Amino acid sequence: MRADAGQPADLPAPVARLGPAQVRSADTVMAETDPMNKARARHINRLAGVSLVALAVLAYLPIINNYPVADDFAWIVKVSDIRFYEFWKLFLIQSKFFVRPAPFFSIWLFNGIFGMEWIPSHLLNVVMHGGTGVLLYNLFDKVRINKLTGFLAASLFVLTPLAPEAVTWTSGRFDVWALFFIMLTLLLYAAFMKNRSRAAYAGALVAATVALLSKESAIIIFILVAAFELLFSSTFSREPDGAAKHWRMRLSRAAVRVGPFVALSFAYLVLRYAITGALARSTSYLDLTGAPNLLAPARTMVTLLAPLDRVMFSKDTVVLLALYMGLLSAASLIIVIARWRKTPEVTRRLWLFFVVFFLATLIPVYSSFFVKGMSSYLTNSRYFYNSDIALVSLLVLGLLGFGWKTRPYRTAVIVLLVLVMPVYYWGLSRNNQVWEDASTVSRHISEETHRLLPDPPPAADLYFSNVPISRGAHIYASALEYSIPLAYGRRDLNIFYVNPDPALSGFFQDQGPAPAYAYLFVYDLETGQLALERTPPGP
């Protein structure tokens, strides 16, 4: 038998030397090298990218002009004290708990340019969220997965109702930045593996650095790069098939390529420890302590299947969506198991990669997932922003990538997935409504306080009673000590709470009743109006 038996006879000589893992058919090779086909593919990819960003902007358009809420005010105050030659101080903001200078730089820059005009900040968050969807689509395309499969996965992620805490609330930008640059790292690393581009490899390292400096959750970046290298090295290899599959060679090469990412993650941990004094704190986001509670992950998974805020939706509606998405997810998993051997290797490897991706995202949120859990009120839902992109990818890839290629089956699956999109859009819009309400309350309290008391005396004491601090997972006015001084452009005012929300009594202490020498503002929960009930007696 000839050594090249089984190779298509019309392949170019360089291609003919590759093994079957790299060569699927003559038609595939010709399609990938034909200039017209390449131009058409680029056009489709550009159209898909524009569509995904436009979809994100359309879905989040109602919140683009939202007023700052809660932590937003604290970040504005803290970055406004930093001069252009003091960038290093961006590493020290909230240094007791975390190191996130990259997103803080955007807050510093936008505050310097636009002041309290928040449309640019919201727009950046939304575009980056849509951009993450574009990167997901391109990652599917880079490993030669059907474009429609990638587009459906990316569209569902862009429309997920789980995202408002990360995307709508501008203080959630840390999660948006971290995931965007994680996905950019993976895409650039895939480009390096395919083209041996040093520029792409350097770009991947830079993107990984920005991801790490955006949020601690990006510490999983070296795990993801290592998994991608091991799973796809033979897919992009230019070596003979036997050599590409040799595990010792692949592990040795992976160690060299992934080593800088491991070193980068270690350097970040050293930096974090030097600044915060700990790798993790029990009161911070990165909490790795606590005894597991079996109900916590179950509750979280149900919420991930049906991320509808109970503030806006009935329990029956949440359960109905959870059942529908649960059936789709179960069908996806069954199809993966049943058709594993009949599915192209690259599809199996991408599915395994997203399994690793999902499991890795649970490491930084161990306590939130296994101990506390996420309820249907979406408390700390931004913590699972990274997990959601993996789950959506696994769902769609299982149904379409592993499923039968017959037209009736694919049509049925596509219809079932497309039906989720208007439900997600509806859920996203309703979930966003709570943040719009929070923004309205926040704006009203800031502006009405200034209108009712245009010029308080120096070092005046302002007491606020009956302020709606929280509703579900959404914090309204927990940062009055920052927002009110910002409204006046002064730092000498003293702000106090009276009868704070009992749900947040651990965070805010009741500082009332207001003394006679203080100004007392009372918020009416029924009318939504703020009134200046009492002023200090005259001289």
WOWOVEN-V617468 format. One record per pair of residues at least 6 apart in sequence whose C-alpha atoms are under 6 Angstrom apart, sorted by the first residue. I is the first residue (numbers start at 1). J is the second residue. Records with the same first field share a line. If there is no record, write none. Layout:
I: J / J
This chain:
11: 26
18: 240
19: 240 / 241
22: 235
31: 37
49: 134
52: 130
53: 130
56: 130 / 158
64: 119 / 122
65: 119
66: 439
67: 439 / 443
69: 439
70: 477 / 478 / 479
72: 171
73: 482 / 483
74: 482
79: 108
90: 101
91: 99 / 101
95: 276
96: 276
97: 284
100: 213 / 214 / 215
101: 213
102: 213 / 214
103: 214
125: 167
130: 158
132: 180
133: 154 / 158
136: 154
137: 150 / 151 / 154
139: 187
140: 150
153: 392 / 393 / 396
157: 389
159: 424 / 425
160: 424
161: 307 / 424 / 427 / 428
162: 307
165: 382
166: 172 / 382
174: 214 / 215
178: 211 / 214 / 215 / 218
181: 207 / 211
182: 211
185: 204 / 207 / 208
188: 200 / 204
189: 201 / 204
192: 200 / 201
193: 236
194: 236
211: 218
212: 218
217: 364
222: 261 / 262
226: 258
231: 349
234: 244
273: 279
280: 286
281: 287
286: 364
287: 367
288: 366 / 367
292: 370 / 371
293: 370 / 371
296: 370 / 371 / 372 / 373
297: 369 / 370 / 373
300: 373 / 374
303: 376
305: 322 / 325
306: 318 / 321 / 322
308: 427
309: 376 / 377 / 431
310: 376 / 377
329: 395
332: 395 / 398 / 399
336: 398 / 402
343: 402
354: 390
358: 387 / 390
361: 387
377: 472 / 473
378: 473
379: 473
438: 476
442: 477
446: 484 / 487
459: 492 / 493
460: 493
461: 494 / 518
462: 495 / 518 / 519
463: 496 / 497 / 519 / 520
464: 497 / 498 / 521 / 522
465: 498 / 522
466: 523
467: 523
469: 475 / 476 / 477 / 478 / 501
470: 476
481: 495
485: 491
497: 510 / 511
498: 510 / 511 / 512
499: 510
500: 510
516: 536
517: 536
518: 536
519: 534 / 535
520: 533 / 534
521: 531 / 532 / 533
522: 530 / 531
523: 529 / 530
